[in-house]
Amino acid sequence: MRFDEPTRLRLRRHLLDRGRVLATLLADVLAGKRIEGRLHVLGVDDQPGMRPEEKLRRALDEVEARRKLLDAGDDRFGRCEICGVDLGALALGEMAWADRCRAHAHR
């Protein structure tokens, strides 16, 4: 495992917090509230043509996939999906759900 237990638990907590925020926004959308401005701030608004609930469900699925990798001790957690470079503990501390390096972030 690449992360010691305190780091793994901290990253897991960040993932769960992110999931909670996204799930709350999804509930708001399903209740008829308009939340588009908040999606952009969260970095979820990058899929043109998708409805807000689709964007949120996709983001929730991505967070859950990252959590599963972390819980399984899978070496792919914390690495770029494209090139495999290690994202680094500092970057993951800021954005534990990251799945791409800076060079591949917009693909």
N, C-alpha and C positions, 0 to 999 in steps of 0.2 A: 504494500500500500504506500502511495506517495505522500500521504498526509498523516501527520500524527493525530491522535484521537481528539485533542482540543480543537485543532484546526478543522478536522472533518465535521465535528459537531457544530462549529461556528458557521461553516459553509452550508451545512444542512439547514440550520436555522434561517440563514439568508434566503435560501431557496424556498423554504416554507413560508416565510414572510412575503416574498414576491408572489407566491401562489395565492396567498390570502388576499393580497391587494387586487390581483387580477380577478379572482373569484367574486370579490365584492363589486368590482366594476361590471362584471358580467351580469350579476344579479340586478344592478342598476339599469343596465341596458335592457334586460328582459322585462323589467318593470316599466319600461317606456321612457326612462330618463336619457337625456342627451349627454354624452360624455366624450365626444370626439376630441376636444382640446386636451383632455387628460391622457388620451391614448398617445398623443405625440410626445408629451412630456415623459411618458414611461418607455418610449422607444418602441411602441407597438404599432404605430401608424405608418409603417413602411410598405404596406401591401395595397396598392391602388386597386379599386374595384371590389374589394372585400367589404362586407358589412361589418360594423363594429363587433357584433357577437362572434363572427367568424375569426376576426383578428384576435379577440380575447381567448377564444377556445384554442386557437393555434398556439398562442403564447403560453397558455396553461399546459398544453401538451408538451411543449418544449421544456418548460420548467420541470415537469414530472419526469421526462426522459433524463434530464441532467441529474435529478435527485436519485433516480434508480441507478445510474452509473456510479454516483458517489457512494450510495449504500452498498453496492456490490463490490466496491473497491476496484472498479474497472479503470484501467489506466487511461482510457479515452476521456474521462472527466478531467477538465482543466487543460485540454489540448484542442488545438484548432481542428475542426472537422475536415478542412481542406488539406492543410500541409502537415498537421501533426505537431506543430511547434507548441511548447509548453507556454501557457498563458501567464503563468506566474502567480504566486500567492497574493501579491499586492493587487493585481488586476481582479483576481477572483474574489478578494475581500470586498471590492467595490461592486462587482457584478458577478456573483456566483453562478448565474445562469448563462454566462458567456460561452459560446461554442465556436468562436472564430477569432483569429488574431486580427490585429489592426489592418494588415494588408488584405485580408479576405473578408472584412466585416460587411462589405456592401454587395456581396455575391449571393 
